[in-house]
Each structure stands twice: as structure tokens, then as C-alpha cells.
């Protein structure tokens, strides 16, 4: 019996080999302006020079194979028309020669079809190694320290030294138990209890209800996906080591609801009038976070399992950047309603994801920890995911085009919870934000 890893590779390879309109970065752009692709990917600190040249070489071979196949089929067509005429004219010997030539051409056609398939597969294998090209506004930089602060709001001053971090507050009020989670599962899997559990549920309901009020259709997706889904949104092959994998069934626990929700539209042709398509979804999220340790990951700062409400939009290419700004404003409005100090970052090339063209991060200020905590990433993937998803639409002129995909956290709960607990602590307990009180049924945690 084949090993699980061999079976996984087989199915993944077969998916890669399935014919698509184009893959990842569209091959036409590489054909027309390879130097632009190379230069723009340098903003992501990715040197694509050698890979682009290899793709160009194989693409030239591919196009030559297509020309050879077209010529072959054309010659077969001409011969087919002439054979009958030759028999009518009594030129049997010449007709038989033409039939022999047809047999040769058919054998050659089969070889050319195999060659063409092999070249297409080779290009696909190389194309998946290229990240999405960054938008022109993405700043240069190597890491998080080079991200650009584009907006800040709220009181980002520090609390007195006596203020407690959230991992101490949850012990004091017995609302989250990290040790119990470690006992049941391991580090990074906390147990929410009593008012802590109700606060979590309140945040989820508040985020979902607000999204619905803003025109998002709620869906409840699976928490596990197949390899094709993880590939389509770009988690594979880039983030394979960060996902929990069920070997026996070859399924992945989702790192975000983005994956199953966006895959609703895989292999779909939409109409221009369908836009915008707006979905929201609550899910648990699972991330291995390999190598994460130290004071910056204490408590709720970094978990292997956490709750999140995700917003996803499928949009017309002409409107996607306007939509990105609207999604950013929507995420900001949630933080304003919760009364949390926050800032907005435009991610630099060295910090933006493999699949994103432009990303804004929303961070809240934890006044007791005296540090900023990311609670949302809002991204425009342009047509990068749509290429993988085979997600297209018929435009106003009847032309088939790739849609644009966008998503964002609205919001991820752990760090929101951490900031709410820390920033709202008083000698008499923790004040619950007013917008959450209809959902919690209590005003304070004490």
C-alpha cells in the first residue's frame, strides 16, 4: 500500500496538472513584460530572475509544441479532403500514400499532445512558486519594523505599573484557564469559563450581527478542507508547515475561514451584475505557529486554536481597491465601537503575505502590556487567488475575466479580548464595553 505522503503528493500533483485558464501570475504578463514582474517581486524581497527565465524557456517550448500540433492537424485536414478526390480520379496509389502519411501524422500528433501536456505541467509547477505581485503602494522593507503607520486613534498611553496583564486578570477572575487547556490538549489551547466564555460568544455575535447589518451574508463553513481548497487560496504550497494535517484523510484544519468561504466560488463563472459578493463567517482557526515562544506569545497573544469572524468579498477588478478601503474602514469601526485604541499599518514588501497584493493590518494597543497587538489583516489578492480558484465572470462586453478576491479579519478574538480585559480593568473589576452588554447580560467581570 502506498504511504500517506505518496498518496497526498499524487492527488496534489493531479490537481496541479488539471488544465486552467492561466495559473497564479498570469503567463501573459510574464510573456509581455518579464522585467516588470522581476522588479515588482523584488519589493517582496523575492528574486524571481532565474525562475522567470526558466518559465520563459519552457513557455517558448510550449508555444512551439502548440504550433507544431496546429500544423500537424492542419496537414491532416488537408489530406483528409484530398484522399477522397484522389480515389474519385482513380489515383489509388497516391491516395494510399496519403493514407500512410496520415498514419504518420497521427502518431506524431500523439507525441506532440504528450509533449504539450508535460510542458504545461512543468510551467504550472514553476508558477506556483511565484508570489503575487505587490501593489505599487506597498512600501519597501524587510520586516514588521518597516511597516507604514497610516492612521492611529485612541488613548495609547500606558497604564500604571500595578496594572495586570490579561494572563493575570483571567486567573484573578477565573474566566480563562491556560493550564487546563494544556492538560487537555497542550499549550496554546485555552479553556474559556463562565463570563470568559460568555464574553467570547458576545464578541462573535456582535461581529456577525454587525457584518450582517453591512450587507454581508453569513455562512457557516467546514473547519477542515481538502488539498485543492488549500491550494486554491494559496495556503499550499506556501504554508503547509503552518497547518494541522489529518494524514489519513488528507484534510487540513483551516487556519482561517477565508479558505472554505473563498472556495465556495471555485470553478465558478459569475456575471458582472453579481458583484459585490459579500460573505462573513465565524470559525475556529487552527495554526501550528511553529517556533513561536517567549514573552510576546504569552496568554492570548498567540494561540494554536482561536476564534475569528472573517469577511470575504468577490469583486469586479475595477472596484477592488475601493472595496479594500471600505473593508479597512469597516474593521476600524468595530474597534471604535469597542472603545479600543488602534492603529492601521500598510504592510511593507517584506511583511506582506505570499498571496496578497496589498494588506492593511489593524492593531490594538494593550495598555497593560505596553505593546501593539494585531487583530486583523485586510487584503486584496487581485486576481491571484481567482487564477487558482478558476473564478471568472462575464463582463459587460461578454468577455470572460478573472474576478478579484479580498478578505479580512473582523475581527480575530484573542487579542481583542486581551486588550479589552487589560484596558478596561478597574479596582472593582473589568468594565464590559457598552456595545457588548446586550450580548453578555452583564456590565462587569468581577
Secondary structure by P-SEA (a helix, b strand, c coil): cccaaaaaaaaaaaaaacccccccccaaaaaccaaaaaaaaaaacccaaaaaaaaaaaaaaaaaaaaaaaaaaaaaaaaaaaaaaaaaacaaaaaaaaaaaaaaaaaaaaaaaaaaaaaaaaaaaaaaaccccccccccccccccccccccccccccccccccccaaaaaaaaccccaaaaaaaccccbbbbcaaaaaaaaaaaaaaaaaaaaabbbbbbccccccaaaaaaacccccccccccccccccccccccccccccccccccccccccccbbbbbbbbbbbccccccccccccccccccccbbbbbbbcccccaaaaaaaaaaaaaaaaaaacccccccccccccccccccbbbbbbbbcccccbbbbcbbbbbccaaaaaaacbbbbccccbbbbbbbbcccccccaaaaaaaaaaacccccccccccccccccccccc
